[in-house]
Amino acid sequence: MDPCMATKTISLELDAYEKLRRAKKEGESFSAVVRRTYFGPGDARGASILDALEGLVVKSADREALEGWEARGVPGRTISPSPWSKEDDA
């Protein structure tokens, strides 16, 4: 720690302290744990969540490609037969 850096003493409830202590790596200070922690966006309203999810929506070009594969009858996903199925025992 820089000797010129100011410090602040805080109080934590035991459960919060234990959570912080478990996140602490060997040789790491509590300040370092807090600095590397991501607390998420401060704006957690429905509108902001919808805005964030908008980027995850399937784009029309992707949808057209998917529809093209489905029209050709290309299977999307296959499941390998189980080596333990009873059908193999016969």
N, C-alpha and C positions, 0 to 999 in steps of 0.2 A: 504494500500500500504506500502510496506517495505520502510523505510526512506532511505535505501542505494540504492534503485532501481532507475536507471536513467529514465528520462522521455523524450519524444520527442513531440514537438508541430507540428501538421499537419494542413493543410488547406483543407477544404472540400467544394465542391459546395453545394448549399442549398438542392438540391434533394438528394444528397448522405447523407447529415447530417440528413434529415428527415427520410430517410430509416433506418439509424442507430438508430435514436431516437425511431422510432416505434418498433424496435427489442429489445430495452432495457426494461428489467423487473424492477419492483419497487425495489429500493435499489441496483440495479446493476450499476456498472461503465461502461463507454464506453469501457474500456480495457477488461472487462469481456465479453462484447458482441462480441468483435472482437476475443477473445480467443475461444469462443464456436462456432463461425461461421465456417462452412465448405465451402471453396472456390472451391472445386472440384480439379480434377487433373490438373496439369500445362500443361500437354501434351494433347492437344485437336486436334491432327491431325487425319485424316481419319483412318490411320493404327492403332492408339492406340484405337480409338473408336471401330473398328472392333474386336480388341483383347478383349476388355471389353465385347462386345456382344457375343463373342464366347461361354462363359460360360452359356449363356441363351438359346442356341440352344437345341432342343429336342435331347436327346441321342438316340442311336439306340435301346437300350433295351426298352426305353419308347415308341419309335415308333412301335416296334414289339408288345408290350402290347396293344397299341391303335388299331393297325390293327387287333389283335385277338378279341378285343371287337366288333369292327365293323363287322368282319366276322360272329360273333355269332348273329348279329342283335340286340345288346343291345343298346338302345337309349342313346345318350350322355346326352341330356338335355331335359326335358319336361317342357311345359308351362301350368300352371294351368289355367282353364277356368276363364274368367273375370266374377265377380259377376254382372257387369253392361252390359253384352252383351245383344243384342236385342233378341237373340234366346231364352233366359230364360223368356222373357216377354210373349211369345205365350201361 
